[in-house]
Amino acid sequence: MTPTYDLAIIGSGPGGFAAAMTSARRGLKVALIEREWWGGVCLNVGCIPTKALITVANLKRRIQQASALGLHVEGLRVDYAAVMARNERIVTTLRQGLVQLLRHHQVELISGEATFEDARTLALRHGGETQALSAQRMLIATGARPHPGPWGFDGIQRLSYRDALRLPTLPVSLLIIGGGVIGCEFASCFANFGVPVTIVEQEPQLLPGEDPEAVRLLSQQLRAHGVTILTGMTVEALTSTSTGAQAALSDGSQVRAERCLIAIGLLPNTETLGLSRIGVETREGRVVVASSRLTQHPHIAAIGDCIEGPGLAHMASAEGAFVADVLTGSSPSRELGIVPRCVFTDPEMAQVGLAESEAPVSARVSRVAFAALGKGFCDEEPEGFVKLIVDASTDQVLGGTIVGAHASDMIHLITVAIHHRLTAKQLART
C-alpha cells in the first residue's frame, strides 16, 4: 500500500527544513525527501562551511593588524588541514542536530531521488529500488547547483564553490570569474588568508543590483585586503597551463592563477522531477510560481533556488514557513518583502526593504558613518555606514543598507523597524 502524507517536501535545505518544521508543529504528517545530504547544499557545501572558513580568515587578518593596537604577534601560521577539519566537525554536528530535531517533531526522513508520477504521487529511487509515495500537498525545494559556464569544472584548476571548499591546501593564487555573492565572499576569504585574488565581473560593479554606494566601499576594502577587481570585462577564453589556469579577457589582457573559481550563477535542480508530465511550467529550468509560491496546481508549491529569486538561504527559509501557511489555507505569518540580504565579506554588507534606487523620490535618505562612532575607532573598524530610507510624510522606515563590521547582525534592528512600521524617530529613541 502506498504511504500517504499531508505534505511531501522534496529537498531538505533551509526552505524544505523550515516548511517541514512549521508543518509538523501544526500536526501535519510530513515526509521530507533528500537525495544527497540532510540539510542540503547550504549546510553541507555552502553557507555553513563557507562562513566557518571566513571566520578563520577574518581572524587571521585581524591578528596580522594587531600591531595597530600595540600587540605584536610573531609566528602566525595557518594549519589549513586543521581549519578544514574544524569545518567538517561543524557541518557534522549541525547535520546531526538537524536530523534529531526533525525526528523529534516526527517528520519522516526519506532518502532518494523523487520524480512525479502524477500530481499527487512521487516515485522515489534509492539504492536500486523504487517506491511510491502520495501526498495531499507537495513542495519542491530542490535547490540548485553551480553553473559551469562554457568552461566546465575539473575540480583541480577550474573549480566550483564545492570544489573550493574541498581544497586540501590554500591556493598559491586564485582567479574568480563572477563578482556576485559567492565570488565576493570567496575573494574576501582567501585574500584574508594571504592568497592573491583577482575577480573578473562583466557588469560595471561587483554585486550587480546592490546599493552602488555600499558596493564602492566594499570594493575599496577588498582592494585594501589585496583583491584585484576587474569590472566591465568578460572572460573570452579559459585554458589550462602547467602552472594553473589562464584567462583571456575582453580587453585583450591575460590573467594567470594557480586555480580558477567559476562563480557565474546556479542551475536549478529540476530536470529529473518530471514536471512536464504533470503540467508544471518551468522557464530555463526554474519552476514558474505565483507570488504565493504556488504552481499551476494549487496543492504544489516551489521555493528557494529552483525558482526565480535572489538565491539566498534566508529567503528560502522565509519561503518555507510562508508556503506552509499557504498550502494549508492559513494567512501567511511571514512577509517575504522584509527578508534581509547579507553578504559575508570583510567588511559585511546587508540590506532589507527598499534600496535607495527603489525609494520614492520624496523619500528621505539618512546616513551615519562608522567613522563618526567612537566604537568604530576603538575596534579599528571605522570603515562603513548605515543608510536608512524613510518615508517623508509618515517618517516610517522603508529600508536600510549597512556596510561594515557586524552588518549582518545590525540589519535585524532595521528589519524589526520595517516589520512593525516604526518611524525613524521611534527607532532612534530606542
C-alpha positions as CSV (number, residue, x, y, z in Angstrom):
1,M,0.0,0.0,0.0
2,T,1.3,3.4,-1.0
3,P,2.1,5.6,2.1
4,T,0.1,8.8,2.2
5,Y,1.2,12.1,3.8
6,D,-0.4,15.5,4.4
7,L,2.8,17.2,2.9
8,A,5.7,15.8,0.9
9,I,8.7,18.0,0.6
10,I,11.5,17.4,-2.0
11,G,14.7,18.8,-0.7
12,S,16.0,19.3,2.9
13,G,17.8,22.6,2.6
14,P,16.8,25.7,4.5
15,G,13.5,26.1,2.7
16,G,12.5,22.4,3.0
17,F,13.6,22.3,6.6
18,A,11.6,25.4,7.6
19,A,8.5,24.1,5.8
20,A,8.8,20.6,7.4
21,M,9.2,22.1,10.9
22,T,6.4,24.6,10.6
23,S,4.0,22.0,9.2
24,A,4.9,19.2,11.7
25,R,4.4,21.6,14.6
26,R,0.8,22.1,13.3
27,G,0.2,18.4,13.4
28,L,0.6,17.5,9.7
29,K,2.1,14.2,8.7
30,V,5.2,15.3,6.8
31,A,7.6,13.4,4.5
32,L,11.0,15.1,3.8
33,I,12.8,13.7,0.8
34,E,16.6,14.2,0.2
35,R,18.8,12.6,-2.4
36,E,22.2,13.8,-1.2
37,W,22.9,15.3,2.3
38,W,20.4,16.1,5.0
39,G,20.5,19.9,5.4
40,G,21.1,20.4,1.6
41,V,23.8,22.5,0.0
42,C,23.7,25.3,2.5
43,L,24.6,23.2,5.5
44,N,27.0,20.8,3.8
45,V,28.8,22.6,1.0
46,G,27.5,26.1,1.0
47,C,26.6,28.7,3.7
48,I,27.9,27.0,6.8
49,P,31.4,25.7,5.7
50,T,31.9,29.0,3.9
51,K,31.1,31.0,6.9
52,A,33.3,28.8,9.1
53,L,36.2,29.4,6.7
54,I,35.5,33.1,6.6
55,T,35.6,33.3,10.4
56,V,39.2,31.9,10.4
57,A,40.3,34.1,7.5
58,N,39.0,37.2,9.1
59,L,40.6,36.4,12.4
60,K,43.9,35.9,10.7
61,R,43.6,39.4,9.1
62,R,42.8,40.9,12.5
63,I,45.8,39.3,14.1
64,Q,48.1,40.5,11.4
65,Q,46.9,44.0,12.0
66,A,47.1,43.7,15.8
67,S,50.2,45.9,15.9
68,A,47.9,48.9,15.4
69,L,46.5,48.1,18.9
70,G,50.0,47.7,20.4
71,L,50.0,43.9,20.1
72,H,52.9,42.3,18.4
73,V,52.3,38.7,17.2
74,E,55.0,36.6,15.8
75,G,55.0,33.2,14.2
76,L,51.4,33.2,13.0
77,R,50.9,30.1,10.8
78,V,47.8,28.7,9.1
79,D,47.3,24.9,9.6
80,Y,44.9,24.6,6.7
81,A,44.3,20.9,7.4
82,A,43.2,21.7,10.9
83,V,41.0,24.6,9.5
84,M,39.2,22.1,7.2
85,A,38.9,19.5,9.9
86,R,37.1,22.2,12.0
87,N,34.8,22.9,9.1
88,E,33.9,19.2,8.9
89,R,33.2,19.0,12.7
90,I,30.9,22.0,12.5
91,V,29.0,20.6,9.5
92,T,28.7,17.1,11.1
93,T,27.4,18.5,14.4
94,L,24.8,20.7,12.7
95,R,23.7,17.9,10.4
96,Q,23.2,15.5,13.3
97,G,21.3,18.2,15.2
98,L,19.0,18.9,12.3
99,V,18.2,15.2,11.8
100,Q,17.5,14.8,15.5
101,L,15.2,17.9,15.5
102,L,13.2,16.7,12.5
103,R,12.8,13.2,14.0
104,H,11.8,14.7,17.4
105,H,8.9,16.5,15.5
106,Q,8.0,13.2,13.8
107,V,9.0,14.3,10.3
108,E,9.6,11.2,8.3
109,L,13.0,11.3,6.6
110,I,13.2,9.5,3.2
111,S,16.4,9.2,1.2
112,G,16.0,9.0,-2.5
113,E,15.5,10.9,-5.8
114,A,11.9,11.9,-6.4
115,T,10.0,12.0,-9.7
116,F,6.4,13.0,-10.1
117,E,4.3,10.0,-11.4
118,D,1.2,12.2,-11.3
119,A,0.2,15.4,-9.5
120,R,-0.2,13.6,-6.1
121,T,2.2,10.7,-6.4
122,L,6.0,10.5,-6.3
123,A,8.3,7.7,-7.4
124,L,11.4,7.5,-5.1
125,R,14.5,5.8,-6.3
126,H,17.2,4.8,-3.8
127,G,19.8,2.0,-3.8
128,G,18.4,0.5,-7.0
129,E,14.9,0.2,-5.6
130,T,11.8,2.3,-6.3
131,Q,8.9,3.1,-4.0
132,A,5.8,5.2,-4.4
133,L,4.6,7.9,-2.1
134,S,1.4,10.0,-2.2
135,A,0.6,13.3,-0.6
136,Q,-2.2,15.8,-0.4
137,R,0.3,18.7,-0.8
138,M,3.7,18.9,-2.4
139,L,6.6,21.3,-2.0
140,I,9.5,21.5,-4.5
141,A,12.6,22.7,-2.7
142,T,15.3,21.0,-4.7
143,G,17.8,23.9,-4.8
144,A,20.4,24.5,-7.4
145,R,24.0,23.6,-8.4
146,P,27.0,25.6,-9.7
147,H,26.8,26.8,-13.3
148,P,29.9,25.6,-15.2
149,G,29.7,28.2,-17.9
150,P,31.3,27.3,-21.2
151,W,34.4,26.1,-19.5
152,G,33.3,23.3,-17.2
153,F,34.7,22.1,-13.8
154,D,37.6,19.8,-13.4
155,G,38.0,20.0,-9.7
156,I,41.6,20.9,-10.0
157,Q,42.2,24.1,-11.9
158,R,38.5,25.0,-12.8
159,L,36.6,24.9,-9.5
160,S,33.0,25.2,-8.4
161,Y,32.4,26.6,-4.9
162,R,32.0,23.0,-3.8
163,D,35.5,22.2,-5.1
164,A,36.9,25.3,-3.4
165,L,35.6,24.1,-0.1
166,R,37.4,20.7,-0.5
167,L,40.9,22.1,-1.3
168,P,43.4,20.4,0.9
169,T,45.7,23.4,0.8
170,L,45.4,27.1,0.2
171,P,45.8,28.0,-3.5
172,V,49.0,29.9,-4.5
173,S,46.8,32.3,-6.4
174,L,43.1,32.5,-7.3
175,L,41.1,33.8,-10.2
176,I,37.4,34.2,-9.6
177,I,35.0,34.6,-12.6
178,G,31.9,36.3,-11.3
179,G,31.5,39.1,-8.8
180,G,28.2,38.1,-7.2
181,V,27.7,37.0,-3.6
182,I,29.7,33.7,-3.9
183,G,32.6,35.3,-5.8
184,C,32.9,38.2,-3.4
185,E,32.7,36.0,-0.3
186,F,35.4,33.6,-1.5
187,A,37.6,36.5,-2.7
188,S,37.4,38.2,0.7
189,C,38.0,34.9,2.5
190,F,41.1,33.8,0.5
191,A,42.5,37.3,0.4
192,N,42.5,37.4,4.2
193,F,44.3,34.1,4.2
194,G,47.0,35.8,2.1
195,V,46.2,34.4,-1.3
196,P,46.5,36.8,-4.3
197,V,42.9,37.0,-5.7
198,T,41.6,38.5,-8.9
199,I,37.8,38.9,-9.6
200,V,36.5,39.4,-13.1
201,E,32.9,40.7,-13.3
202,Q,31.2,41.5,-16.6
203,E,28.9,44.2,-15.0
204,P,30.1,47.7,-14.1
205,Q,30.3,46.9,-10.4
206,L,30.6,43.9,-8.1
207,L,27.3,42.6,-6.6
208,P,25.2,43.9,-9.5
209,G,21.9,45.3,-8.4
210,E,23.1,46.1,-4.8
211,D,23.5,49.6,-3.5
212,P,26.3,51.2,-5.5
213,E,27.5,53.4,-2.6
214,A,27.8,50.3,-0.4
215,V,29.5,48.3,-3.1
216,R,32.0,51.1,-3.7
217,L,33.1,51.0,-0.1
218,L,33.2,47.2,0.0
219,S,35.3,47.2,-3.2
220,Q,37.7,49.7,-1.7
221,Q,38.2,47.5,1.3
222,L,38.6,44.3,-0.8
223,R,41.3,46.1,-2.7
224,A,43.0,47.1,0.5
225,H,43.0,43.4,1.5
226,G,44.8,42.5,-1.7
227,V,42.0,41.7,-4.1
228,T,42.3,42.9,-7.7
229,I,38.9,43.8,-9.1
230,L,38.3,43.9,-12.9
231,T,34.8,45.0,-13.7
232,G,33.1,45.5,-17.1
233,M,35.1,42.6,-18.6
234,T,34.3,39.1,-19.7
235,V,36.5,36.0,-20.0
236,E,36.8,35.2,-23.7
237,A,38.8,32.0,-23.1
238,L,40.0,29.9,-20.2
239,T,42.8,27.5,-20.7
240,S,44.9,25.2,-18.5
241,T,48.6,25.5,-18.3
242,S,51.3,23.6,-16.5
243,T,51.1,26.1,-13.6
244,G,47.3,26.6,-13.4
245,A,44.6,28.5,-15.3
246,Q,45.0,31.3,-17.8
247,A,42.1,33.6,-18.8
248,A,42.0,35.8,-21.9
249,L,39.9,38.9,-21.1
250,S,37.7,41.0,-23.4
251,D,40.2,44.0,-23.1
252,G,43.0,41.8,-24.6
253,S,44.8,41.2,-21.2
254,Q,45.6,37.9,-19.6
255,V,45.1,36.8,-16.0
256,R,47.0,33.7,-14.7
257,A,46.4,31.9,-11.4
258,E,47.0,28.5,-9.9
259,R,43.3,27.9,-9.6
260,C,40.1,29.4,-11.0
261,L,36.8,29.6,-9.2
262,I,33.8,29.8,-11.6
263,A,31.0,31.6,-9.8
264,I,28.8,32.9,-12.6
265,G,25.5,31.6,-11.2
266,L,23.4,28.5,-10.4
267,L,21.4,25.9,-12.4
268,P,18.1,24.7,-10.8
269,N,17.8,21.0,-9.9
270,T,14.6,20.3,-11.6
271,E,15.4,18.2,-14.7
272,T,14.7,14.8,-13.0
273,L,11.4,15.8,-11.3
274,G,9.2,15.0,-14.3
275,L,7.4,18.4,-14.0
276,S,6.3,18.5,-17.7
277,R,4.4,15.2,-17.1
278,I,2.1,16.9,-14.6
279,G,1.9,20.3,-16.4
280,V,4.1,22.3,-14.0
281,E,5.7,25.1,-16.1
282,T,9.4,25.8,-16.0
283,R,11.4,28.6,-17.5
284,E,15.1,27.9,-18.1
285,G,14.8,25.1,-15.7
286,R,13.3,27.2,-12.9
287,V,9.8,26.4,-11.6
288,V,7.3,29.2,-12.5
289,V,5.3,30.2,-9.5
290,A,2.9,33.0,-8.5
291,S,3.6,35.4,-5.6
292,S,2.0,32.8,-3.3
293,R,4.8,30.3,-4.5
294,L,2.1,28.0,-5.9
295,T,2.4,26.4,-9.3
296,Q,-0.4,25.8,-11.7
297,H,-1.6,23.1,-9.2
298,P,-3.0,24.8,-6.1
299,H,-1.5,21.9,-3.9
300,I,2.0,22.1,-5.4
301,A,4.4,24.9,-4.4
302,A,8.1,25.6,-5.1
303,I,10.6,27.7,-3.2
304,G,14.3,28.6,-2.9
305,D,16.9,28.3,-5.6
306,C,14.8,26.3,-8.0
307,I,12.5,29.3,-8.7
308,E,13.4,32.8,-9.8
309,G,14.8,34.9,-6.9
310,P,17.8,36.1,-5.1
311,G,19.2,32.6,-4.4
312,L,19.8,33.2,-0.7
313,A,19.2,30.8,2.2
314,H,17.5,33.5,4.3
315,M,14.8,33.9,1.6
316,A,14.4,30.1,1.2
317,S,13.8,29.8,5.0
318,A,11.2,32.5,5.0
319,E,9.5,31.0,1.9
320,G,9.4,27.6,3.6
321,A,7.4,28.9,6.6
322,F,5.3,31.1,4.2
323,V,4.4,28.2,2.0
324,A,3.4,26.0,5.0
325,D,0.7,28.6,5.6
326,V,-0.3,29.0,2.0
327,L,-0.7,25.2,1.4
328,T,-2.9,24.8,4.5
329,G,-5.1,27.8,3.7
330,S,-3.8,29.9,6.6
331,S,-2.9,33.6,6.5
332,P,0.9,33.8,5.9
333,S,2.7,34.9,9.0
334,R,5.7,36.0,7.0
335,E,6.2,39.0,4.8
336,L,8.6,37.9,2.0
337,G,9.4,41.5,1.2
338,I,11.0,42.0,4.6
339,V,13.8,39.4,4.5
340,P,17.4,40.7,5.0
341,R,20.1,40.0,2.3
342,C,23.6,39.6,3.8
343,V,26.9,39.3,2.1
344,F,29.6,37.8,4.5
345,T,32.6,39.6,3.1
346,D,35.1,41.5,5.2
347,P,33.5,44.0,5.8
348,E,30.0,42.6,5.6
349,M,27.1,44.1,3.7
350,A,23.4,43.8,4.4
351,Q,20.2,45.2,3.1
352,V,16.5,44.9,3.9
353,G,13.4,46.6,2.5
354,L,13.7,49.3,-0.2
355,A,17.1,50.2,-1.5
356,E,17.8,53.8,-2.3
357,S,17.3,53.2,-6.0
358,E,13.9,51.8,-5.4
359,A,12.7,54.5,-3.0
360,P,10.1,57.2,-3.9
361,V,11.6,60.5,-5.0
362,S,10.1,62.1,-1.9
363,A,11.8,59.6,0.5
364,R,14.4,60.8,2.9
365,V,17.8,59.1,2.9
366,S,19.8,59.3,6.2
367,R,23.4,58.1,6.6
368,V,25.6,57.6,9.6
369,A,29.3,56.7,9.0
370,F,31.0,54.3,11.3
371,A,33.9,56.8,11.4
372,A,31.6,59.1,13.4
373,L,31.4,56.5,16.1
374,G,34.0,56.1,18.8
375,K,33.4,52.3,18.9
376,G,34.5,52.1,15.3
377,F,37.9,53.6,16.1
378,C,38.2,51.6,19.3
379,D,37.7,48.4,17.3
380,E,40.0,49.6,14.5
381,E,36.9,49.2,12.2
382,P,35.9,52.7,11.2
383,E,35.0,51.8,7.6
384,G,31.3,51.6,6.8
385,F,28.0,53.3,7.2
386,V,24.3,52.7,8.0
387,K,21.8,54.1,5.5
388,L,18.1,54.4,6.2
389,I,15.3,55.0,3.7
390,V,12.5,56.9,5.4
391,D,9.0,57.9,4.1
392,A,9.0,61.7,4.2
393,S,5.3,62.0,5.1
394,T,4.9,59.3,7.7
395,D,8.5,59.0,8.9
396,Q,8.2,55.2,8.7
397,V,11.4,53.3,7.9
398,L,11.1,51.7,4.4
399,G,14.5,50.2,4.0
400,G,18.1,50.1,5.1
401,T,21.6,49.3,3.9
402,I,24.6,48.6,6.1
403,V,28.2,48.0,5.1
404,G,30.9,47.5,7.7
405,A,31.7,45.3,10.6
406,H,28.8,43.3,12.0
407,A,26.4,44.5,9.3
408,S,24.7,41.0,9.3
409,D,23.9,41.4,13.0
410,M,22.7,45.0,12.9
411,I,20.4,44.7,9.9
412,H,17.9,42.9,12.2
413,L,17.2,46.2,14.0
414,I,16.1,47.8,10.7
415,T,14.1,44.6,9.8
416,V,12.2,44.9,13.1
417,A,11.5,48.6,12.5
418,I,10.1,47.9,9.0
419,H,8.0,44.9,10.1
420,H,6.4,46.9,12.9
421,R,6.1,50.1,10.8
422,L,8.2,52.1,13.3
423,T,9.1,55.6,12.5
424,A,12.7,56.8,12.3
425,K,12.2,58.8,15.5
426,Q,10.9,55.7,17.3
427,L,13.9,53.7,16.1
428,A,16.3,56.5,17.2
429,R,14.8,56.8,20.6
430,T,15.3,53.1,21.3
